[in-house]
């Protein structure tokens, strides 16, 4: 084991990496690795930043139904009974179905820079078509296919980030991505307020239809730009020098302890990755933890309705949606940075959920406008937990590549059942207090906290088994009851 460690250290001191011809990188010696790595991270961050804009539009196109509802969508489409919540939930049916297949496509082709913008352009067109619907069935179909195509983005983006950033960098980058969602919650209603307030009757169209036309068109335009900016994977991305690509590959090899496999090039790589993911208990624990959290966070789909209970007019109601999610964005950055710095996930997930529970309790127990508005801030900041949990998911499945791709997509896909059920827990009949709704959210947060603790315990036990196996074996690969893991690997707790 000592000889092996010395040989690894020697290779790192040489700062030299060998890669296959498929990767296009040959023997490269780094003359000044710290400076090169700093420049590489800046370049990666700059190109990845467009993911934030895409995610903003992803959520705006998904959630603009709620804003359109405040300006007559329900009346014009003659919706009745449970048809409106069905429009909300049907999106996640398509979203669930396409998550794993889309990540398989991304991993197999190795070209997220082409696949993700293509999907984005298609969902932009579908969003535009939502504006021309005239009945429940038409809206139902557009919402289903919108979810079907939108499904490619988030798991694909998480997979892309996990291929470029190390364990001590990924929570902050995941947070930066997810801030697209938080920003959309903050500024989506502001954009909607501008369109709904200024486009009523233009070309004899109600303002809510213009909401879909304008926002869908913006999505298509950004998709075209994203095609030229988004990177692919470290070994094959455009716009990086050979030295930069070699360093990017080496960074991830050092972080996981072994090179990322190229099993995605063969059909049996897909089947092998699927089998590994399907038989890993961590997938199921994380799926349930994330699902419970998503149900608890389902207030997001009804945020304009919750701010309506404060008693202001339509425009002011939409404007009041912004500050809680601006606060949530700031808190998410603070929590994610702390989580990366300390290499700790559990408490960084649990503490924001506890503050969220306090927010629900305040909302249940008072009708004072100021207190209820404060409760919305506490609810919104609980998204910090969501960000850290996604970073934990990525680092819980380091290798092989196809297992990671399928596990990330599978956990995210299963969690969308939370969005489907969450669409029904803030019912109009429970307004304006929503006591039952908040009670359900509290129960789901408690369940999520419990599962997070279970996951931490299982990873701690896995680390103990890995340490014990390393003490007995000499080699770069350690076989334990959990998996075959590289020498020196430890799960983040």
N, C-alpha and C positions, 0 to 999 in steps of 0.2 A: 504493500500500500504506500510506503514511503517513497519507493522508486517511482511509483505512478505519479505521486504528487510532485516530485521533483521534475519529472518529464513535462508535466502540465505547466509548472512554473517557468521552465526553460522556454517552452513554446511561447508563452505570453510575453516573456522578456524580449524575445526576438521580434514580437509584434508582427508576426507573419501568419498568413492564413492561406490555405489551399482550398480551392473550390472546383467543382466539376465543370466541364465544358458547357453543360446545360446552363449553369449560372453565369457563364461568360467572364468569370474572374479567375485569373491565374495567380501565381505566387506574387504577393504584393508586400513590400516592406514599408511601414509607415515611418516617415522621417520625423514627424512631430505629432504623435497621436493625440495629446490633449487638445491642441489647437484644431486639428482635423475633426475630432469628435465634437468639439464645441460648434464648429462651422456646420457639421453634418446635422446636428440637432436643430440648429436654427433653420436650416433648409427644410428638414422634415416638418418642423412645426409650421413653417410658412405655407407649405403645400397642403398639409393636413387641415389648415385653418378653414378651408372652404367647406369642410365637413360641418362646421358650425352653421354656416349659412344654409346648407342643404337640410340640416336637421330642423332649423327654424321653419323652413318652408314645408318640411315633412309634417311637422306638428300643426302648422297653420292650416294646411290643406286637409288635415285629419279632423281638426277641431273647429273649423269655421262653421260647421253645422249649428253649433251652440249659439254663435253670434247671429247667424242668419235667422235662428228661431225667434230672437228678440225683435225682428223686423218683419214678421209675417209669413215665414216659411211654412209653419204648421197650417195656417189658414189657407194659403194659396195651394198647398198640396192636399188639402182636405184630410189631414192626418187625424186619427182618432185612437182612443184606447192606448195600447202599448206600442203603437206604430213608431212613435218618435224614438223611444229607447231601443226599439228593434233596429232602427237605422244606425244608431250608435254602435250597437253590438255586432251587427252583421259585418262591419268592417274587419273585425278581429277574427272572423271565421276564415276569410281569405288570407289574412295576415298570418294565422297559425299554419295554414296548409303550405305556404310557400317558403317558410323560414329555412328549414333544413335543405330543401332542394336548391335554394338560391345560394346558400353558403357552399354547397358542394360545387356549384357552377363557378363561384369565385375562386375556390381553392384549386379546382381542376384546370381552369383556364389560366390562372395566375394573372388575370387582367381586370382587377376591380376598377381601374380607371376608365374602362370601356363599359363594363356591365352596369355599374351603379348609376352613371349619368344616363344611360339608355333607359333604365327603369324609372329614373326621375322624370325624364321627358314624357314618358308614357303616363305616369300618374298625374302630371300637370295637365295633359290633354283630358284625362278622365275627370279631373276636378272642374275643368271648363264645362264638360258635358253635364255635370251635376246642375249647372245653372240653367239648362234648357229642359230639365225634367218638369212634368206637370202632374204627376201623381205618385203615390206611394211605391208602386212597382218600379217605375223608372228610377226613383231615388235609391231604392233598395239595390238595384243592379249596379248603379254607379258606385255606391258605397262598398259593395262586395268586391268589385274589381279594383277599386282604389286600394283597399287593404291587401289584395292579392299582389299588387305591384309594389306597394310601399314596403312590403315585407322584406324586400331585398336590402333595404338601406341599413337599418340599425345593426343587425347581426353582422352584416358585411363590413360596416365601419368598425365595429368592435374587433372583428377578426383582423382587419387591416392594421389597426393600432397595436394589437398584440404581436404582430409580426415585426414592428419597428422599435418598440419601447420595452425597456427592462422593467423588472418588478418594482424598482424604486422610482420609476418614472410614470408608470401606467395609470395610477389613480388620478393624478393631476390631469393627464391627457384625456382620460375617460370623462373626468369632470368637465374639461374644456369642451368636449364634444356634447355632453349632456346639457351644458349651458345653452345650447341651441334650443332645447326643449323649454328650459326655464325662461329664456329670453322670449320665445314665442308666446309663452303664457303671459309674460309681462307686456309685450308690445303687439302681439297679435290682436288683442282687443282694441288697442289704440288705432292700428291700421283699419280694423273693421269699423271702428267708430267713424273714421274719416270717410270711408267708402259708403257706409250706410247712411251717414249724415249728409253726404253731398251728391249722391248718384240716384236718389229716388226719382223715378219718372223719366230718366234719360233714355231716349229712344224708345219710350213707352215701356220700359222695363222696370220692375220693382228693384229697389236697391239691393235686396239680398241676392238677386241673380248676378248683379254686377260684382258682388263680393267673390263669387266663384270664377267669373270671367277674368277679373284683374289678377287675383292671386294665382290662378292656374297659369296664366300667361307669364307671370314673373318666374314661376317654377321652370317652365320650358326654357326660358332665356338663360337662367342660371345653370341648367343642365348642360347646355351647349358650352358654356365657359368651363364647367367642371371637367369636361372631357380632356381639356388641355392642361389642367392643373393637378388633378389627383395623381398620386404615385401608385405604382403597383407594389410588388413585394421587393425586399432588399436586393435580391440577386438579379432582377430583370426590369427594374424601374427605369423609365426614361428620365433624363435630366440630371443624372448623377454620374460623377466620374467613376472610373474603374476602382480607384483608391477608395472613394466614398462608399461604393457598394461593397467592397471587400471588408471595410470597417463595420458597416451595418450588419453584415452577416456574422462577423466575429463577435460583435457586441451581444447578439442574441445567442450565439453558441456559448459564450462565457456565462451568460445569465442562466441558461437552462442546463449547462454542463455537457451538452452534446449538440451536434449540428441538427438543424431541422431536416427531417426526412423528406424525400421527394416521392413518397408513396402515392401521392395524388396523381402521378402520371399514369398509373395503372388502375384498371377496374378493381382489382383485388385490394388496392389501397383504400378505396371507398368502403368496401365491405368490411375490411379489417378495422377501419376507423369507426364505422357504425357499430360493429360488435363491441369494441372497446368502450365506446360511449354508453351503449345500452346496458353493459354489465358493470358500470362504475356507479356505486351507491351514491357518490358525491353529486352526480347529475340529478338524482331524485330529491335529495335533501335540499339542494340549491333551487331546484324548480319549485318546490313547495314554499320555501322561504320567500322567493321572489314573487310567487303568485299571491301569497297572503299580503305582501307589501303592496303589490299593485292594487289589490282590492281596497286596502286602506287608503291608498292615494287616489282613488277614483273620484274624489271631490274635484279633481282637476277638470274632468269632463263637464262639470256643472258650475264652474267657478263664477261665471256671469250670473247664474241663478242664485248662488249664495250671496254675492254682493248686492243683488236686488233686494234681499231681505233687510238691507240697511236703510232702505226707504228713499233712494234717490232716483232721478229720472234715467232714461235709457243711456244717454251719452255719458253722464257722470258715473253710472254703474260700470260701464266698460272701462272708463278711465281709472276707476278704483281697483281694477284687477291688476294693474301694473306694479304698484309698490310692493305688495307681498312677494312677487316673484323676482323683483330686483333684489330684495333682501335674501331670498332663497338662493339666488345666483352667487351673491357674496359669500354666504355661509357655506355653500357647496365648495367654493374654491378654498376657503379656510380649512374645512374638514378634510378635503382631498389632499391638500398639501401636507397637513399634519399627518395623515395616514401614510403617505409615501415616506416622509421623513422618519417616522417612527417604525415603519414596516409593521403596522398593526391595523387590522381591519375590524375586529369584533366590536370594541368600544366605539369606534368611529361610526359604526352602523347603529348600535343600540341607543346611544345618547340622543341623536336627533329624533329617533322614533319616540323616545320618552317625552321630548318636548312637544312632538306632534300630538301625543296622547293628551298632554296638558291643554293644548289648543282645542281639541275636540270637547274636553270636559268644560272649558270656559264657554264654548259655543252652545253646549247643551243646557248650561245652568243660568244664563242671563240673556236679557233682551236689550241691555244697554248697548247703544250703537258703538261707542268707543271700544268696549270690551270685546264685542263680536268682531270688530275689525282687527284688533290685536290677535284674536284667535286665528284669523286667516293667515297672519304672518307666521304663527307657530306651526300651523298645518303645512304651509308652503315650504318651510325650511327642512321639513322631514325628507325632502328629496335628496338631501345630502347623503342619507343612508342608502338610497337607491344607487347613487354614483359609486360609493365605496363597495357595495355589494357586486356591482358589475366588474369592478377592478379585481375583486376577489375571485369571481368566476373565471376570468381570464387566466389568473395565476394558478388556479387549482387544476388546470389541465395543460401543462406545459408542452408535452410531446405525446404522440406524434402529431403532425400537422392536421391530418384529417380528423383525428379524435377531437382536437381542439376546435376545429371548425364546426363539427357536428354537435359537440357539447354546448358551445356558445349558442348556436342556433336553436338547439333543442330546449335548453333552459329558457331562453327568451320566448320561444314559441309557446311552451306550456304556460308561461306566465300570462299570456294573453287571454287565457280563460278567466283571469282576474279582471281584465278589462270588459269581457263579455258580461260577467255577473255584476261588475261594478256599475254598468250602465243602468241597472235596475234598482240600485239601493238608494238613490236620491230621487225618489218619486215625488211628483207634484203634490200628491195627496198628503205627503209628510211635511210639506212646507207650511209655514216659514221656519219652524223650529228645527226640523230635520233631526229630532232627537234619536229616532230609530237608526237613521243613516249614520250619525256620528258614533252610536253605540256599536254598530257593525264594524266601523273603521277601527275603533279601539280594540275590539276583539281580534281583528286581523293583524294589527301591529303587535299585539301580545304574542300571537301565534308565530309571527315572523321572528320576533326576538328569541323565542324558544328554539326555533329551528337554526337560527344563527349560532346559538350556543352549542347545539348538537353538532353542527358542522365544525366549529372550532375544536370541540373535544375529539372528533374523529381525525382531524388533521394533526392535532397534537399527538395522538396515539400513533398515527402514521409516521410522524417525524421520529418518535422514539424507536419505532421498528427499523427505520432507515439507519439511524445512528448505530443501533445494535448490529444490523447487518454489515455496516461498513467496518465495524470492529473485527468482524470475522472473515471478511472477504477482501481479496486483493484484486482490484480491477476497476475499470472505468464505469462499469454498469453494476448496479446493486439490485438484486432481486429480492423483493419483499412480498408479504401476503397481499399488499395493495396493488403493486405494479412493478414494472421494471423501470427504475429511475436512475439517472446519471449520478456518478460519484459527487458528493458534496451538495446535492440538491436538498433544499428544505422548503416545505410549504409555509407560506406566510399566514400567520395567525391573527 
